Amino acid sequence: MKNNVDMKNFTQQLERGLFGLYILWKASDQQISGTDLLELEHSHGHKISAGRLYPSLRDLTERGYLVMEKVNEHGKIHKYYRTTGSGEELLRKVRDELGEPMKDFLTGWIGKPFYNIEVGKKEEKPYIEPGESILETVKDDILRVAGENNSGEVSLKFIESDIKASSSFIARASRELEKENLIKLKKDSVILTDKGKEKVNYILKKHSIIEDYLEGIRDNKDSHKEADFLEHYISEEALNNIKKLSTFKVGSLTLERLGLNREGLITDIDFSVGGLFERMVSMGIFPGERIKIMYNTPDGFVVYVSRKKIALGKDIAKGIKVVEYGKY
């Protein structure tokens, strides 16, 4: 009985520590609310409850690792959090003191690399992990919804009914789009600018390329849904690779057969639309992306993909189809 109690206490403490680390890491990039964190994690297929999240936010704030700011948005107060200097220093110490295996584990779990990153410092070209900022996804969705209306104008109420995001998040995304001169905000609606219409055309063209490719490699009814999700994550390089793969029909092999330190190009991820498919995409594992097996582990592999290391189980690796890079 004592061993069971000790193990329960150990796992609870480990979970609290990892979850606190996760929150600090996310809040070190941008100001983020509790609602933002919940929506981000649900979009990745994680089950995080508000009852678990908000006590952690309060605890980290009381310890001085987070700072909280209240913002009035349309008459409603929202709380936003950002990592403090003390929090960034804690992240540096964790990164510097952990061994390589633990760094690989945290990279896969958090979805951000623990390698070659200085917390709180900007790169010359800031790297935004695919899926890290759900705000960019919501911005694209707002443009898409407005673009699907021939007039280029759509009500905020309709946008809120179409997009799976909170009204406060949609309001933030809309303000950013207006600053970027992509939309004009009226009292209760959004109007596309000429610049916004150009962006919409690009989004729709990108969606069409992805959907056509998926329809060409598999026979199912999920291509449209998958393209809807993938279009927010696929880079310009990956999109160009997909165009090449569409032109040159080549046979694929499963990732585990690629071999160590040989670079491959992902052709397909054979998972049904839902939590696992979305989790893979949000980590940067999707068609058109380069991938390399760094080394084996007892249960699978550590791969380098989308500028980070990720630990994958053997069953997951079997669902990732690749071709050797350059041989297509």
DOFI-608687 format. One record per residue (C-alpha): residue number from 0; x, y, z; residue in one letter. Coordinates in pm, 1 decimal, decimal comma, m for minus. Layout:
BEGIN
R  nr        u        v        w rest
R NUM        X        Y        Z    A
...
***
This chain:
BEGIN
R  nr        u        v        w rest
R   0      0,0      0,0      0,0    M
R   1    280,6    243,7     91,4    K
R   2    447,2    184,3   m245,8    N
R   3    122,4    269,2   m421,8    N
R   4     88,1    592,6   m223,7    V
R   5    451,0    687,0   m291,4    D
R   6    407,1    623,3   m664,1    M
R   7     87,5    829,7   m673,4    K
R   8    260,2   1120,7   m498,4    N
R   9    557,5   1091,2   m732,3    F
R  10    344,7   1096,1  m1047,8    T
R  11    136,5   1388,7   m920,0    Q
R  12    447,2   1595,0   m843,8    Q
R  13    602,5   1503,8  m1179,2    L
R  14    284,1   1598,8  m1362,3    E
R  15    256,4   1933,7  m1179,9    R
R  16    619,4   2014,9  m1257,7    G
R  17    591,8   1927,1  m1626,0    L
R  18    263,8   2113,6  m1665,5    F
R  19    410,8   2424,5  m1500,6    G
R  20    709,7   2402,6  m1733,5    L
R  21    475,1   2371,9  m2030,1    Y
R  22    280,5   2685,8  m1930,6    I
R  23    600,4   2889,9  m1883,4    L
R  24    729,6   2776,8  m2221,3    W
R  25    410,3   2876,0  m2402,2    K
R  26    384,4   3210,4  m2221,7    A
R  27    748,4   3295,2  m2302,2    S
R  28    657,8   3348,3  m2670,1    D
R  29    347,8   3561,0  m2640,2    Q
R  30     93,9   3694,4  m2395,7    Q
R  31   m163,7   3418,1  m2354,3    I
R  32   m486,5   3364,8  m2161,1    S
R  33   m618,4   3056,8  m1988,2    G
R  34   m879,5   3021,4  m2263,3    T
R  35   m602,7   3042,3  m2525,5    D
R  36   m411,8   2760,8  m2356,0    L
R  37   m720,6   2539,8  m2329,8    L
R  38   m809,5   2592,8  m2696,3    E
R  39   m452,5   2537,7  m2807,8    L
R  40   m429,3   2208,7  m2619,7    E
R  41   m768,4   2085,7  m2735,4    H
R  42   m662,2   2160,7  m3095,7    S
R  43   m358,5   1934,9  m3032,0    H
R  44   m574,5   1654,7  m2898,4    G
R  45   m478,8   1709,9  m2531,9    H
R  46   m741,3   1685,6  m2256,4    K
R  47   m664,5   1972,1  m2018,4    I
R  48   m935,8   2082,0  m1776,7    S
R  49   m992,3   2435,3  m1650,8    A
R  50   m984,8   2294,0  m1297,0    G
R  51   m626,9   2184,3  m1354,9    R
R  52   m508,5   2484,5  m1557,0    L
R  53   m620,4   2786,5  m1355,0    Y
R  54   m476,3   2676,1  m1017,8    P
R  55   m142,9   2625,6  m1198,3    S
R  56   m161,5   2976,2  m1347,1    L
R  57   m232,2   3124,0  m1002,5    R
R  58     51,8   2927,1   m843,5    D
R  59    306,3   3032,1  m1108,2    L
R  60    193,1   3395,1  m1078,1    T
R  61    225,5   3390,2   m697,6    E
R  62    575,8   3244,0   m731,5    R
R  63    674,2   3529,3   m963,9    G
R  64    725,0   3312,8  m1274,1    Y
R  65    425,6   3463,2  m1456,0    L
R  66    283,1   3813,8  m1464,4    V
R  67    m90,0   3866,3  m1517,8    M
R  68   m250,3   4161,1  m1696,5    E
R  69   m622,0   4239,4  m1706,6    K
R  70   m752,5   4363,7  m2042,1    V
R  71  m1097,8   4508,5  m2108,5    N
R  72  m1233,2   4363,9  m2432,6    E
R  73  m1582,0   4476,4  m2532,5    H
R  74  m1673,4   4543,9  m2171,0    G
R  75  m1547,6   4208,6  m2044,1    K
R  76  m1227,5   4165,6  m1842,5    I
R  77   m983,6   3899,0  m1967,0    H
R  78   m666,1   3789,4  m1790,3    K
R  79   m347,4   3743,0  m1996,8    Y
R  80    m22,5   3588,4  m1875,2    Y
R  81    340,4   3620,9  m1978,5    R
R  82    658,7   3462,0  m1843,9    T
R  83    863,1   3695,8  m1621,8    T
R  84   1241,4   3727,8  m1610,4    G
R  85   1243,6   3479,0  m1319,5    S
R  86   1037,5   3237,6  m1524,7    G
R  87   1271,8   3268,2  m1823,1    E
R  88   1570,6   3209,3  m1595,5    E
R  89   1403,7   2892,2  m1464,5    L
R  90   1351,3   2770,6  m1821,2    L
R  91   1718,9   2835,6  m1901,5    R
R  92   1830,8   2633,8  m1598,3    K
R  93   1600,7   2344,8  m1687,7    V
R  94   1729,3   2340,4  m2044,0    R
R  95   2095,1   2361,3  m1940,4    D
R  96   2078,9   2098,5  m1665,5    E
R  97   1870,6   1828,0  m1833,8    L
R  98   2037,3   1533,7  m2006,6    G
R  99   1979,2   1458,1  m2374,5    E
R 100   1716,5   1180,7  m2324,2    P
R 101   1502,7   1409,1  m2106,2    M
R 102   1536,9   1692,5  m2356,4    K
R 103   1414,3   1460,7  m2631,3    D
R 104   1117,4   1358,8  m2415,1    F
R 105   1022,3   1719,4  m2338,4    L
R 106   1066,4   1822,4  m2701,6    T
R 107    809,7   1564,6  m2808,5    G
R 108    572,5   1637,2  m2519,6    W
R 109    582,7   2017,2  m2530,1    I
R 110    613,3   2032,7  m2907,6    G
R 111    904,8   2278,1  m2903,3    K
R 112   1276,4   2208,8  m2929,7    P
R 113   1498,4   2225,8  m2620,6    F
R 114   1798,2   2262,9  m2853,6    Y
R 115   1967,7   2581,0  m2977,4    N
R 116   1705,1   2814,3  m2833,0    I
R 117   1771,3   3097,6  m2591,7    E
R 118   1455,7   3167,5  m2394,7    V
R 119   1354,8   3532,0  m2418,4    G
R 120   1587,0   3600,4  m2713,9    K
R 121   1472,1   3649,6  m3071,0    K
R 122   1630,2   3489,6  m3376,4    E
R 123   1699,3   3703,0  m3683,1    E
R 124   1402,3   3524,9  m3841,7    K
R 125   1175,9   3429,9  m3549,8    P
R 126   1077,4   3066,2  m3562,6    Y
R 127    713,3   2993,9  m3496,2    I
R 128    643,3   2627,5  m3445,4    E
R 129    360,1   2492,2  m3664,1    P
R 130     50,6   2503,7  m3452,7    G
R 131    214,2   2696,0  m3169,2    E
R 132     10,3   3009,8  m3232,5    S
R 133   m355,3   2924,9  m3268,7    I
R 134   m402,8   3296,9  m3325,3    L
R 135   m259,2   3263,4  m3677,8    E
R 136   m502,6   2979,7  m3746,7    T
R 137   m798,9   3187,2  m3632,3    V
R 138   m681,8   3480,9  m3845,2    K
R 139   m672,3   3259,1  m4155,9    D
R 140  m1015,1   3118,7  m4071,5    D
R 141  m1162,5   3467,6  m4041,6    I
R 142  m1024,5   3556,1  m4383,5    L
R 143  m1154,7   3230,1  m4531,1    R
R 144  m1506,9   3283,5  m4392,5    V
R 145  m1513,9   3641,6  m4521,1    A
R 146  m1376,5   3529,6  m4858,8    G
R 147  m1646,2   3266,7  m4902,5    E
R 148  m1901,2   3548,7  m4903,8    N
R 149  m1912,9   3706,8  m5250,0    N
R 150  m1944,9   4055,8  m5104,4    S
R 151  m1633,1   4012,4  m4890,0    G
R 152  m1832,0   4120,7  m4585,1    E
R 153  m1952,1   3891,8  m4308,1    V
R 154  m2096,1   3943,2  m3960,7    S
R 155  m1887,1   3869,9  m3651,7    L
R 156  m2177,6   3660,2  m3522,9    K
R 157  m2155,2   3434,8  m3829,4    F
R 158  m1776,0   3407,1  m3791,5    I
R 159  m1816,4   3301,7  m3428,1    E
R 160  m2066,0   3031,6  m3531,0    S
R 161  m1830,6   2897,6  m3799,6    D
R 162  m1494,6   2904,8  m3616,4    I
R 163  m1419,0   2691,1  m3310,6    K
R 164  m1272,3   2969,2  m3098,4    A
R 165  m1387,9   3197,0  m2819,2    S
R 166  m1532,5   3539,9  m2897,2    S
R 167  m1239,8   3707,0  m2716,2    S
R 168   m990,1   3516,5  m2929,8    F
R 169  m1176,3   3607,3  m3249,9    I
R 170  m1177,9   3971,7  m3137,5    A
R 171   m797,7   3965,2  m3086,0    R
R 172   m741,8   3800,5  m3423,5    A
R 173   m969,9   4053,7  m3595,2    S
R 174   m779,8   4347,2  m3445,9    R
R 175   m450,3   4205,0  m3571,3    E
R 176   m596,0   4154,0  m3918,7    L
R 177   m710,5   4516,8  m3923,1    E
R 178   m362,7   4634,0  m3817,6    K
R 179   m221,4   4432,5  m4108,7    E
R 180   m470,3   4608,2  m4343,3    N
R 181   m632,2   4276,3  m4438,0    L
R 182   m979,1   4367,1  m4308,9    I
R 183  m1184,0   4665,5  m4197,1    K
R 184  m1391,4   4631,5  m3882,1    L
R 185  m1739,5   4778,5  m3872,7    K
R 186  m1962,0   4768,2  m3567,5    K
R 187  m2077,9   4408,0  m3612,9    D
R 188  m1900,6   4286,1  m3925,3    S
R 189  m1573,1   4227,0  m4107,6    V
R 190  m1495,3   4362,0  m4455,4    I
R 191  m1205,8   4234,5  m4666,9    L
R 192   m963,1   4492,3  m4807,2    T
R 193   m798,7   4445,5  m5147,3    D
R 194   m491,2   4315,6  m4967,2    K
R 195   m714,8   4080,1  m4770,2    G
R 196   m873,2   3946,3  m5088,5    K
R 197   m526,4   3864,7  m5224,3    E
R 198   m447,6   3672,6  m4904,4    K
R 199   m778,2   3484,4  m4930,0    V
R 200   m698,4   3380,5  m5287,3    N
R 201   m365,4   3240,6  m5167,9    Y
R 202   m531,8   3050,4  m4880,6    I
R 203   m789,6   2895,8  m5114,9    L
R 204   m524,2   2803,0  m5372,6    K
R 205   m310,8   2641,8  m5100,0    K
R 206   m612,3   2444,3  m4978,8    H
R 207   m685,1   2324,1  m5333,8    S
R 208   m326,8   2199,3  m5387,3    I
R 209   m332,0   2005,6  m5059,4    I
R 210   m677,9   1858,0  m5113,7    E
R 211   m599,6   1750,6  m5471,9    D
R 212   m281,3   1579,7  m5352,9    Y
R 213   m458,7   1393,3  m5072,7    L
R 214   m734,3   1278,6  m5307,4    E
R 215   m466,7   1145,2  m5542,5    G
R 216   m292,1    926,4  m5281,8    I
R 217   m588,6    783,9  m5095,0    R
R 218   m951,3    693,1  m5146,7    D
R 219  m1149,2    835,0  m4857,9    N
R 220  m1386,9   1115,8  m4775,4    K
R 221  m1156,5   1295,3  m4534,0    D
R 222   m942,1   1484,8  m4786,2    S
R 223  m1134,9   1809,5  m4750,4    H
R 224  m1128,7   1799,3  m4368,3    K
R 225   m759,6   1710,5  m4367,0    E
R 226   m680,2   1994,2  m4609,0    A
R 227   m876,9   2236,1  m4386,9    D
R 228   m647,9   2146,4  m4097,6    F
R 229   m320,8   2108,6  m4289,5    L
R 230   m339,9   2443,9  m4467,8    E
R 231   m267,2   2624,5  m4140,5    H
R 232     58,5   2435,8  m4080,0    Y
R 233    222,7   2356,6  m4413,2    I
R 234    513,8   2583,6  m4505,1    S
R 235    586,4   2719,3  m4852,0    E
R 236    869,9   2466,7  m4888,2    E
R 237    641,9   2176,9  m4792,8    A
R 238    375,9   2303,3  m5034,6    L
R 239    630,2   2309,2  m5318,8    N
R 240    737,4   1955,2  m5225,9    N
R 241    374,7   1843,6  m5243,3    I
R 242    352,4   1988,9  m5595,4    K
R 243    657,6   1783,0  m5694,5    K
R 244    516,6   1468,4  m5534,5    L
R 245    192,0   1523,6  m5727,3    S
R 246    384,8   1542,1  m6054,7    T
R 247    618,2   1246,1  m5998,8    F
R 248    428,1    944,2  m5874,1    K
R 249    660,8    743,4  m5650,8    V
R 250    627,0    448,7  m5416,6    G
R 251    649,4    514,1  m5044,1    S
R 252    788,6    317,2  m4752,3    L
R 253    712,3    340,1  m4382,0    T
R 254    937,1    566,2  m4176,2    L
R 255   1093,8    277,0  m3982,8    E
R 256   1234,9    139,4  m4311,1    R
R 257   1408,2    465,6  m4404,0    L
R 258   1720,3    389,2  m4199,2    G
R 259   1929,2    596,5  m3960,8    L
R 260   2050,2    943,6  m4067,0    N
R 261   1890,3    921,3  m4411,1    R
R 262   1671,1   1216,0  m4495,7    E
R 263   1322,6   1138,7  m4615,2    G
R 264   1025,5   1336,6  m4738,0    L
R 265    689,8   1263,1  m4580,4    I
R 266    431,6   1157,8  m4841,2    T
R 267    142,7   1068,2  m4610,5    D
R 268     43,5   1024,4  m4245,8    I
R 269   m194,2    733,0  m4226,1    D
R 270   m408,0    833,4  m3930,0    F
R 271   m780,2    904,2  m3922,6    S
R 272   m888,5   1266,7  m3890,3    V
R 273   m910,2   1352,1  m3520,6    G
R 274   m683,9   1373,8  m3219,4    G
R 275   m384,8   1169,8  m3341,8    L
R 276   m386,2   1311,9  m3695,4    F
R 277   m406,8   1666,8  m3560,8    E
R 278   m139,7   1597,8  m3297,6    R
R 279    102,2   1475,2  m3566,9    M
R 280     36,0   1777,3  m3788,2    V
R 281     69,2   2023,4  m3499,5    S
R 282    415,3   1878,5  m3422,7    M
R 283    523,2   1939,1  m3784,0    G
R 284    473,1   1586,3  m3918,1    I
R 285    280,4   1619,6  m4244,1    F
R 286    316,3   1557,7  m4621,7    P
R 287    590,3   1758,4  m4789,3    G
R 288    804,2   1795,6  m4474,9    E
R 289   1157,6   1654,2  m4444,6    R
R 290   1225,8   1397,8  m4172,4    I
R 291   1529,9   1205,5  m4048,6    K
R 292   1569,4    925,8  m3791,1    I
R 293   1840,1   1042,3  m3551,0    M
R 294   1865,3    726,2  m3339,5    Y
R 295   1668,9    427,5  m3209,5    N
R 296   1509,7    397,9  m2866,5    T
R 297   1378,5     80,7  m2698,4    P
R 298   1021,6    168,6  m2800,6    D
R 299   1076,2    356,3  m3124,9    G
R 300   1282,7    639,6  m3269,7    F
R 301   1390,0    998,1  m3216,9    V
R 302   1340,2   1193,1  m3538,3    V
R 303   1439,4   1538,9  m3655,8    Y
R 304   1148,9   1711,9  m3828,3    V
R 305   1030,9   2073,0  m3858,7    S
R 306   1346,4   2197,4  m3682,3    R
R 307   1300,0   1989,6  m3368,0    K
R 308   1359,3   1645,0  m3224,1    K
R 309   1056,2   1428,9  m3148,6    I
R 310   1031,6   1083,1  m2991,4    A
R 311    797,3    849,3  m3181,8    L
R 312    674,3    501,1  m3092,8    G
R 313    709,1    219,1  m3345,3    K
R 314    333,2    198,3  m3404,6    D
R 315    322,1    570,6  m3486,4    I
R 316    623,6    541,3  m3718,4    A
R 317    442,8    271,9  m3919,5    K
R 318    173,2    524,1  m4003,9    G
R 319    419,7    776,1  m4151,5    I
R 320    495,0    717,3  m4520,2    K
R 321    811,8    861,8  m4676,7    V
R 322   1036,0    859,7  m4983,8    V
R 323   1409,5    914,9  m4967,8    E
R 324   1467,9   1285,9  m5012,4    Y
R 325   1558,8   1381,6  m5369,8    G
R 326   1448,1   1049,6  m5521,6    K
R 327   1121,7   1160,8  m5678,6    Y
***
